Amino acid sequence: MKHELPFRDDVEIERLVAAFEALSLPRANWTHRAHLAVGVHDVRHWGLDGALQPMRQRLQAYNLACGDPEGYSETITTTYLQKIAADFSSDGRAVTMPDQVAQLEKRLPSGRTPPPRPPSLC
């Protein structure tokens, strides 16, 4: 069962990103909100062009570590990062990362519903 992490401040998103990068984030915490939070973090730090390749690599590595090597979608990743970048361009840094994630979560539905998976190490 998926478990949404609360994001009260930017530090909580930084922790999520660190766990995701370390491949230690439990699969139950890898939700649509978490995907958006990592995307918001990356676009804010590196811009759209700088975020796409690292996001692609990290998503594929995370999925592989969790036993889902086919779980990556280039179309979804690219589209969502473009939408996050457009949203960031209009809002700037006046909005906190958690607030931007909450706004995006309302406007951007989940890209797909994954099939049930057996328990994994992640």
Buried (B, 14 or more C-beta within 10 A) or exposed (E): EEEEBEBEEBEBBEEBBEBBBEBEBEBBBBBBBBBBBBBBBBBBEBEBEEBBEEBBEBBBBBBBBBBBEEBBEEEBBBEBBBBBBEBBEEEEEEBBBBEBBBBBBEEBEEBEEEEEEEEEEB
